[in-house]
Amino acid sequence: MELPSQLAGVHSMVEDVAPFPPPDEEERLGSARAWIDLGLELRKASAEMEPAARHLWKSNEGTDVAAFKKYWEGEDGPRQQLAAGSEAALQSGIGTLIYVLLRAMWKGLIIYVLVWLAISLLAAVVTGPAVREFIRLAQVRGARMSLTTIRESLRQLIGGLLRDTLGKARGILSSLGVVFAAPVLSPVLAVWKLGYGTMDSDENARRRTEEVLRETPAGRDALAWAKEHGITVLFNHSDLNDREDVVGLGDFTDELDVLRIGGANTRSPEDLAETFIHEVNHARHQGGPNPLTMGREEFVNAAVQEEIDGEIRAHEFRVQLAAARGEQYHGSSDYGYAYQTAVDDENYRRREQGRPELTAEEAQRFGDRAGREALQEWARSAGYYEQFNHQYDLRFLEPIKILGTPG
């Protein structure tokens, strides 16, 4: 994110209290995702190695086996080393992500204040010279005070949270004898929407879900797309429906490229795979719809349409899965039920009139229209319209709400 050239002159009035950082967010995000991916890979490796190690000492006896078991379970053994390395990598990734998000939010707040200041100064031009100078000084002073307060608030957040993420990570790595050469980075922000605990991922659920996904073209395509675009996928035991701001059983966080699937310990691999397909659809639309650049109705309708498209992709996956297994799909998705009912009713009406039934193309068009109408009602009853309207109401206040008040 760069400072618009049109605001450079106004920025010079507050530059000493509100410096604008260089545009290096993409590079730092890449580093953060690499740390997180490393942490998850170490956790996955540990989950795969543990059963094999247990099988070895349960199936064999002798002093060598006992020595191996003691070494494996000891503080310096592979189990502890992998666990500590995974946690350290995840902490480093989280700290880097939060640092990037803080910088982006700081830049956004500077631009917001500069735009307000520029508009206010233009409005002051219509007054007399003496009043105009007084207003100019007051407005510049107000902008400087606001930016200084915000900067100090951010500084307090950074100082306090350093100890909880990167400081902890450095200590873990130091105890392992690993050289930690990363720069001192700062924690905070959108990761708090996730919480560190949600970085836990059920690797057994991941394996079973990926096996199901690989049975279909849609599943293989979604897996390949997520891998190609560096999407971090987490299988959580918690039900994401418990979160106030989430309607479904999965979510995708644009800023972090993190896709989460809830209920990994209670739902079937087929259900988890269906959620994965839906959430990858959100990932494909990363960055939009944007409430800051769209009107309310346009934003809400576009956001709801994205949910509907995700449901249709999930339905198509289920149909492909049934076909791959030689089964007839009897799923009760809103889209599929409305689709088939509309086609059946129209064909019945045509037979009664002595007319030919719908062609495959006509049936697809007929059914899709009915299915989408049914999903509109689903989205309304599921609360998506209210959720996106609320999101639009908070489009300007969200950065300030996240920051909170200093002190």
C-alpha positions as MATLAB code, in Angstrom:
seq = 'MELPSQLAGVHSMVEDVAPFPPPDEEERLGSARAWIDLGLELRKASAEMEPAARHLWKSNEGTDVAAFKKYWEGEDGPRQQLAAGSEAALQSGIGTLIYVLLRAMWKGLIIYVLVWLAISLLAAVVTGPAVREFIRLAQVRGARMSLTTIRESLRQLIGGLLRDTLGKARGILSSLGVVFAAPVLSPVLAVWKLGYGTMDSDENARRRTEEVLRETPAGRDALAWAKEHGITVLFNHSDLNDREDVVGLGDFTDELDVLRIGGANTRSPEDLAETFIHEVNHARHQGGPNPLTMGREEFVNAAVQEEIDGEIRAHEFRVQLAAARGEQYHGSSDYGYAYQTAVDDENYRRREQGRPELTAEEAQRFGDRAGREALQEWARSAGYYEQFNHQYDLRFLEPIKILGTPG';
ca = [
       0.000    0.000    0.000;
       1.455    3.344   -1.069;
       0.498    6.902   -0.143;
      -1.588    8.457   -2.951;
       0.411   11.235   -4.589;
      -2.536   13.613   -4.189;
      -2.133   13.441   -0.397;
       1.634   13.997   -0.289;
       1.299   17.720    0.381;
      -1.157   17.259    3.235;
       0.969   14.422    4.662;
       3.928   16.775    4.972;
       1.974   18.643    7.685;
       1.850   15.546    9.904;
       4.740   13.445    8.605;
       6.820   13.825   11.757;
       4.107   12.190   13.903;
       2.719    9.855   11.215;
       5.484    8.418    8.998;
       4.197    6.290    6.110;
       6.021    2.897    5.986;
       7.392    1.482    2.694;
       5.157   -0.865    0.605;
       6.622   -4.260    1.559;
       3.483   -6.053    2.778;
       3.474   -8.788    0.122;
       7.046   -9.839    0.887;
       6.352  -10.001    4.619;
       3.082  -11.910    4.088;
       4.989  -14.489    2.064;
       7.422  -14.914    4.933;
       4.577  -15.279    7.451;
       2.803  -17.915    5.403;
       6.080  -19.833    5.036;
       6.503  -19.915    8.849;
       2.915  -21.091    9.371;
       3.206  -23.754    6.668;
       6.419  -24.994    8.296;
       4.711  -25.204   11.682;
       1.770  -27.152   10.252;
       4.074  -29.504    8.330;
       6.046  -30.259   11.506;
       2.784  -30.948   13.329;
       1.629  -33.203   10.491;
       4.929  -35.094   10.509;
       4.656  -35.613   14.259;
       1.087  -36.935   13.915;
       2.206  -39.419   11.247;
       5.299  -40.619   13.122;
       3.723  -41.105   16.549;
       1.554  -44.163   15.686;
       4.527  -45.887   14.005;
       6.732  -45.317   17.050;
       4.053  -46.618   19.430;
       3.524  -49.689   17.262;
       7.251  -50.448   17.405;
       7.547  -50.609   21.188;
       4.178  -52.299   21.675;
       5.020  -55.039   19.173;
       8.609  -55.665   20.282;
      10.572  -56.214   23.467;
      14.144  -55.882   24.616;
      16.616  -53.328   25.923;
      16.979  -51.625   22.543;
      13.232  -51.151   22.291;
      13.044  -49.788   25.829;
      15.916  -47.385   25.066;
      14.163  -46.223   21.919;
      10.905  -45.616   23.826;
      12.744  -43.635   26.506;
      14.546  -41.555   23.889;
      11.356  -40.931   21.891;
       9.404  -39.724   24.924;
      12.294  -37.766   26.497;
      12.716  -34.017   26.487;
      15.347  -34.231   23.733;
      13.458  -36.860   21.742;
      11.719  -36.419   18.370;
       8.258  -35.999   19.913;
       9.211  -32.965   21.994;
      11.527  -31.550   19.343;
       8.835  -31.644   16.641;
       6.182  -30.213   18.974;
       8.434  -27.358   20.099;
       9.597  -26.625   16.551;
       6.006  -26.549   15.305;
       4.905  -24.146   18.022;
       7.886  -21.859   17.445;
       7.253  -21.703   13.690;
       3.547  -20.990   14.197;
       4.304  -18.259   16.741;
       6.761  -16.643   14.323;
       4.243  -16.790   11.489;
       1.489  -15.326   13.629;
       3.731  -12.513   14.820;
       4.728  -11.655   11.271;
       1.134  -11.689   10.060;
      -0.005   -9.381   12.819;
       2.852   -7.011   12.152;
       1.868   -6.744    8.488;
      -1.778   -6.189    9.390;
      -0.873   -3.495   11.902;
       1.198   -1.679    9.307;
      -1.602   -1.897    6.752;
      -4.128   -0.622    9.293;
      -1.783    2.211   10.277;
      -1.439    3.207    6.626;
      -5.199    3.072    6.151;
      -5.785    5.278    9.186;
      -3.212    7.806    7.952;
      -4.945    8.001    4.562;
      -8.353    8.280    6.257;
      -7.179   11.214    8.420;
      -5.389   12.873    5.491;
      -8.515   12.730    3.324;
     -10.553   14.231    6.160;
      -7.920   16.936    6.656;
      -7.735   17.753    2.937;
     -11.530   18.069    2.660;
     -11.639   20.240    5.788;
      -8.913   22.538    4.462;
     -10.735   22.921    1.153;
     -13.938   23.814    3.003;
     -12.044   26.458    4.990;
     -11.044   28.224    1.792;
     -14.523   29.779    1.494;
     -14.104   31.661    4.805;
     -12.228   34.908    5.414;
      -8.398   34.935    5.675;
      -8.208   35.220    9.482;
     -10.844   32.567   10.126;
      -9.336   30.366    7.424;
      -5.897   30.391    9.079;
      -7.404   29.655   12.482;
      -9.391   26.706   11.069;
      -6.341   25.425    9.209;
      -4.177   25.436   12.319;
      -6.915   23.840   14.440;
      -7.571   21.100   11.914;
      -3.895   20.282   11.402;
      -3.392   20.224   15.181;
      -6.416   17.922   15.572;
      -5.118   15.555   12.892;
      -1.662   15.469   14.494;
      -3.122   14.731   17.926;
      -5.353   11.947   16.553;
      -2.490   10.289   14.692;
      -0.181   10.585   17.691;
      -2.779    8.950   19.966;
      -3.341    6.121   17.476;
       0.398    5.583   17.044;
       0.905    5.370   20.818;
      -1.979    2.891   21.058;
      -0.357    0.709   18.435;
       2.993    0.967   20.183;
       1.445   -0.246   23.454;
      -0.178   -3.181   21.679;
       3.069   -4.125   19.967;
       5.131   -3.915   23.151;
       2.715   -6.022   25.175;
       2.181   -8.711   22.580;
       5.801   -9.175   21.602;
       6.282  -11.133   24.786;
       3.402  -13.491   23.958;
       4.384  -14.535   20.443;
       7.821  -13.876   19.039;
       9.417  -13.654   22.436;
       8.043  -17.092   23.246;
       9.082  -18.431   19.845;
      12.641  -17.175   20.283;
      12.846  -18.853   23.674;
      11.642  -22.178   22.294;
      14.066  -22.081   19.390;
      16.923  -21.077   21.669;
      16.266  -24.059   23.949;
      16.377  -26.315   20.895;
      19.697  -24.882   19.810;
      18.229  -23.476   16.586;
      19.585  -20.194   15.211;
      16.741  -17.672   15.066;
      17.797  -15.158   12.438;
      14.414  -13.570   11.698;
      14.065   -9.841   12.418;
      12.181   -8.706   15.502;
       8.572   -8.662   14.337;
       5.438   -7.566   16.119;
       2.191   -9.371   17.037;
      -1.480   -8.203   17.108;
      -4.744   -7.917   15.133;
      -6.647  -10.029   12.641;
      -5.046  -13.208   13.951;
      -6.938  -12.409   17.157;
     -10.064  -13.083   15.061;
      -8.749  -16.634   14.779;
      -7.012  -17.064   18.105;
      -3.856  -19.140   18.503;
      -5.816  -22.201   19.616;
      -7.511  -22.409   16.230;
      -4.143  -23.033   14.603;
      -4.527  -26.594   15.927;
      -5.462  -28.864   13.037;
      -6.722  -32.454   13.083;
      -4.370  -34.142   10.619;
      -6.360  -37.367   10.599;
      -9.451  -35.427    9.511;
      -7.336  -33.687    6.853;
      -6.105  -37.018    5.460;
      -9.601  -38.543    5.300;
     -11.091  -35.408    3.763;
      -8.405  -35.154    1.096;
      -8.987  -38.800    0.185;
     -12.663  -37.995   -0.438;
     -11.821  -34.855   -2.406;
      -9.473  -36.775   -4.698;
     -12.385  -38.984   -5.809;
     -13.890  -36.150   -7.897;
     -12.699  -33.651  -10.535;
     -14.107  -30.766   -8.467;
     -12.280  -31.944   -5.356;
      -8.960  -32.450   -7.126;
      -9.264  -29.020   -8.728;
      -9.987  -27.326   -5.380;
      -7.057  -29.085   -3.681;
      -4.688  -28.099   -6.487;
      -5.909  -24.490   -6.475;
      -5.471  -24.154   -2.691;
      -1.956  -25.581   -2.871;
      -0.961  -23.418   -5.839;
      -2.156  -20.237   -4.113;
      -0.595  -20.976   -0.713;
      -3.861  -21.367    1.206;
      -3.355  -22.676    4.746;
      -6.152  -25.150    5.576;
      -6.985  -25.959    9.212;
      -9.343  -28.669   10.461;
     -10.624  -27.482   13.857;
     -12.588  -29.515   16.399;
     -14.667  -26.480   17.375;
     -17.946  -25.679   15.650;
     -17.387  -22.341   13.916;
     -21.131  -21.763   14.094;
     -20.585  -20.684   17.702;
     -18.899  -17.517   16.467;
     -21.164  -14.506   16.289;
     -19.816  -13.327   12.923;
     -19.898  -16.717   11.156;
     -23.007  -18.413    9.782;
     -21.566  -21.629    8.335;
     -19.243  -24.447    9.372;
     -16.165  -22.978    7.736;
     -14.573  -19.624    7.038;
     -11.837  -18.032    4.961;
      -9.774  -15.071    6.178;
      -8.667  -12.951    3.219;
      -5.840  -11.135    4.994;
      -4.177  -14.325    6.174;
      -5.018  -16.821    3.397;
      -6.301  -19.159    6.119;
      -9.224  -21.514    5.430;
     -10.784  -23.154    8.489;
     -13.196  -26.066    8.642;
     -15.043  -26.711   11.904;
     -16.358  -29.903   13.474;
     -13.423  -31.999   12.243;
     -13.997  -34.512   15.070;
     -17.782  -34.830   14.663;
     -18.563  -34.508   10.937;
     -18.030  -37.061    8.177;
     -15.160  -36.653    5.674;
     -17.800  -36.102    2.971;
     -19.327  -33.180    4.890;
     -15.893  -31.704    5.587;
     -15.000  -32.013    1.894;
     -18.216  -30.225    0.941;
     -17.344  -27.354    3.285;
     -13.834  -27.232    1.817;
     -15.282  -26.821   -1.693;
     -17.542  -23.994   -0.474;
     -14.722  -22.143    1.281;
     -12.307  -22.491   -1.635;
     -14.937  -20.632   -3.652;
     -14.536  -17.736   -1.194;
     -10.762  -17.962   -1.545;
     -11.090  -17.693   -5.327;
     -12.930  -14.371   -4.813;
     -10.330  -13.006   -2.415;
     -10.522   -9.236   -1.957;
     -14.144   -8.813   -2.950;
     -16.864   -7.770   -2.573;
     -15.517   -4.636   -0.907;
     -17.938   -2.475    1.149;
     -15.588    0.508    0.839;
     -15.941    0.660   -2.940;
     -19.560   -0.494   -3.373;
     -23.010    0.736   -2.404;
     -24.937   -1.124    0.270;
     -27.292   -3.044   -2.032;
     -24.525   -3.859   -4.504;
     -22.235   -5.138   -1.732;
     -24.870   -7.210    0.071;
     -26.151   -8.798   -3.151;
     -22.609   -9.590   -4.345;
     -21.657  -11.104   -0.981;
     -24.822  -13.239   -0.896;
     -24.199  -14.316   -4.497;
     -20.733  -15.511   -3.500;
     -22.327  -17.679   -0.796;
     -24.818  -19.042   -3.332;
     -22.058  -19.875   -5.813;
     -20.227  -21.739   -3.056;
     -23.330  -23.810   -2.294;
     -23.737  -24.683   -5.963;
     -20.097  -25.769   -6.219;
     -20.578  -27.926   -3.109;
     -23.717  -29.485   -4.644;
     -21.861  -30.263   -7.880;
     -19.104  -31.917   -5.824;
     -21.663  -34.149   -4.079;
     -23.157  -35.178   -7.437;
     -19.700  -36.047   -8.774;
     -18.866  -37.988   -5.612;
     -22.010  -40.104   -5.910;
     -21.262  -40.803   -9.578;
     -17.647  -41.764   -8.771;
     -18.934  -44.284   -6.228;
     -21.606  -45.677   -8.543;
     -24.379  -44.306   -6.353;
     -27.427  -42.168   -7.059;
     -27.238  -38.788   -5.372;
     -30.089  -38.345   -2.898;
     -28.709  -35.300   -1.141;
     -31.123  -32.796    0.336;
     -29.329  -29.585   -0.631;
     -31.668  -26.644   -1.184;
     -30.248  -26.181   -4.653;
     -30.484  -29.820   -5.693;
     -34.013  -30.325   -4.353;
     -35.369  -27.161   -6.023;
     -33.522  -27.988   -9.248;
     -34.972  -31.486   -9.560;
     -38.465  -30.483   -8.428;
     -38.649  -27.695  -11.024;
     -37.499  -30.000  -13.827;
     -39.894  -32.801  -12.795;
     -42.866  -30.414  -12.505;
     -42.207  -28.863  -15.903;
     -41.809  -32.235  -17.593;
     -45.069  -33.434  -16.005;
     -46.875  -30.302  -17.236;
     -45.507  -30.828  -20.738;
     -46.579  -34.468  -20.823;
     -50.072  -33.454  -19.778;
     -50.117  -31.013  -22.703;
     -48.755  -33.564  -25.141;
     -45.499  -31.639  -25.581;
     -41.957  -33.051  -25.589;
     -40.031  -33.007  -22.304;
     -37.236  -30.543  -21.607;
     -33.972  -31.072  -23.439;
     -30.830  -31.458  -21.319;
     -29.921  -27.821  -21.948;
     -33.426  -26.606  -21.116;
     -33.535  -28.746  -17.981;
     -30.210  -27.315  -16.822;
     -31.411  -23.756  -17.358;
     -34.807  -24.440  -15.750;
     -33.353  -26.244  -12.746;
     -30.523  -23.781  -12.157;
     -32.929  -20.844  -12.031;
     -35.138  -22.617   -9.500;
     -32.126  -23.739   -7.477;
     -30.718  -20.223   -7.251;
     -34.087  -18.847   -6.159;
     -34.199  -21.460   -3.403;
     -30.697  -20.494   -2.292;
     -31.766  -16.845   -2.084;
     -34.329  -17.909    0.516;
     -31.733  -20.101    2.228;
     -29.356  -17.147    2.495;
     -32.119  -14.991    3.947;
     -33.170  -17.564    6.552;
     -29.537  -18.321    7.448;
     -28.935  -14.654    8.310;
     -26.520  -13.749    5.529;
     -28.398  -10.598    4.503;
     -28.335   -9.296    8.081;
     -24.667  -10.245    8.453;
     -23.569   -8.409    5.310;
     -25.741   -5.372    6.051;
     -24.108   -5.183    9.474;
     -20.698   -5.549    7.869;
     -21.515   -2.657    5.556;
     -22.603   -0.470    8.502;
     -19.196   -1.015   10.128;
     -17.082   -0.534    7.001;
     -15.495    2.694    8.274;
     -15.536    1.915   11.996;
     -13.900   -1.521   11.894;
     -10.254   -0.315   12.122;
     -11.060    1.909   15.115;
     -13.137   -0.849   16.755;
     -10.225   -3.284   16.417;
      -7.763   -0.825   17.892;
      -9.881   -0.043   20.931;
      -9.048    2.885   23.200;
      -5.570    3.416   24.678;
      -4.832    3.042   28.353;
];
